[in-house]
Amino acid sequence: MKYFSIIYYSVLMVSLSFMAEHPEHPEHPTTTKEPKLTIEQLAISIENYIQNDVNLKGGFFVYDKNKKEILTLTLTKIHKERLSNIGGDTYFACADFSASNGNIYDLDIFMTGKSQSNLIVTEINVHKESDVARYGWQNRGGIWVKIYN
């Protein structure tokens, strides 16, 4: 048992010294970072983005690349259970919209920023149209990638 304890202690010390040599890894930050945004802050940011767009343009418009048409949308629901930080200062949101053409659209929205006050929308994609998915998400080695249908 004493021999096992010495080996365990040696392995532990080597592991700890290795961790200290790599402070650049996200699991071992060397500086204090700002807390990540809360789900409620992300939801408010999305709502504010949409409302600002409506105020500027008279409606919320998204270009549907697949159908090559502009969609006139009204926000119906933000999926708070899917709001998440996807690394660094990038956040993911999923929201449902009703369209002037009668369809329901599920949009994937990506935002980047260090705080709620400086979040900007960097990408908006039509994920589903009337519950029919155009693509899915698959985790490949810790990285989420789009899988097109």
Number of C-alpha atoms within 10 A of each C-alpha: 6 7 8 9 10 11 12 12 12 12 12 12 12 11 11 11 11 11 14 11 9 13 13 12 10 10 9 11 11 12 8 6 8 8 8 15 16 13 17 11 14 23 19 14 19 23 16 12 16 18 17 14 14 15 11 10 10 11 16 21 16 15 14 13 10 8 8 8 10 12 19 16 22 19 18 13 14 20 13 14 9 13 20 18 19 13 11 11 14 17 23 19 22 23 22 22 19 19 17 11 9 9 13 20 25 24 19 17 19 22 21 19 16 16 14 15 9 10 19 17 16 12 11 17 17 21 19 17 17 12 11 12 14 15 14 13 11 12 9 8 6 7 10 12 12 11 10 9 8
